[in-house]
Amino acid sequence: MKRRMTLLLAWLAIGALSAATGAAEKDKSTRGMDGEGVARAIFAGGCFWCMEPPFEKLEGVISVTSGYIGGEKKNPTYKEVSAGGTGHVEAVQIVYDPEKVDYEKLLDVFWQNIDPTDGGGQFVDRGSQYRSAIFTLDDTQKGLSEESKERLARSGRFAAPIVTEIVAATTFYPAEEYHQDYYKKNPIRYKYYRWGSGRDQFLDRIWGEERKSP
């Protein structure tokens, strides 16, 4: 009987430790943390090809992955998302070292690479799948994003209202491999597309010397 009680207590202790560990991991995830010293951020700014370069050049950014988020269908394809029927939006997921680059800096780069007043897409790409949005992974990111958006609105830089959404992140699905680092794999096609989209012309007009070209 005594041995049975000892085993029961040991089992309960192991269960409690496992639950505590699981809670800690869940809490880490809700803080946007993937592991020790590594964090995530997710932004949508129209064509994900154009959103990779400005973040990849930042010191402290470990990786930038193009993908889809915000819809209900699991593992959507580019063809499905681009058709506008899944509810997803093209986005980039950034893995970074918060000791070297903070979330506020990522927000600054985000705003300087989109048109936050366009609710129907971004530049030449039209449709809800190309809308701009900040997908927050925890309350801290949500608060910082809202403060950043409010500052931009008060700055008077844009005549029209800021309509970029700030929403809680759902499952992020990486896009097909040929979309990853498209600007490196297909530099001529990428430059032609980017120039034709009007993105850089707009950003240069709005931000001028404050803007650092990707």
FENPE-V122494 format. One record per run of one state. SS is the DSSP state (H for helix, E for strand, - for the rest). FROM is the first residue (numbers start at 1). LEN is the number of residues. If there is no record, write none. Layout:
BEGIN
((SS:FROM:LEN) (SS:FROM:LEN))
END
This chain:
BEGIN
((-:1:1) (H:2:29) (-:31:2) (E:33:3) (-:36:2) (E:38:8) (-:46:2) (H:48:9) (-:57:4) (E:61:9) (-:70:8) (H:78:5) (-:83:6) (E:89:8) (-:97:6) (H:103:9) (-:112:9) (E:121:2) (-:123:2) (E:125:2) (-:127:1) (H:128:3) (-:131:1) (E:132:5) (-:137:2) (H:139:17) (-:156:9) (E:165:4) (-:169:4) (E:173:2) (-:175:2) (H:177:3) (-:180:2) (H:182:4) (-:186:1) (H:187:11) (-:198:1) (H:199:12) (-:211:4))
END
